[in-house]
Amino acid sequence: MTQPVTYLEINSPDLAASSAFFEGAFGWRLQPFAVPDYLVAPGDDRGIDTGLLASRDGAPRAVPVIRVPSLGTATARVREHGGTVVVEPFSIAGVGRGCYVLDPAGVLLGLHEYDPEAR
């Protein structure tokens, strides 16, 4: 079974400028999620939810997030196939657990295990 991209994170070096751009150019209705500077544009039946956040290192990037049934199994498979876990698993209250990995070529990906009971 394919594990799809179910979410996209856009990291911006200028959150205010990017927020105004996406809202004006595409009609996104960005809403704070979990913390005030993590904004989410909910998807609809034709798209996926997208998070817009300040880039921690100042570099602009888009990070596809793949939903997996088990973060433990997924990170083991990432390592088995030459990838690297660059941000160890963390919890997102009421949403699940996530982490960030690199494929062997250096492509950054997020992994997410859904768990509404996560704390």
Helices and strands as residue ranges (DSSP letters): E 5-12, H 15-26, E 31-32, E 38-41, E 49-54, E 61-67, H 71-80, E 84-92, E 96-102, E 108-114
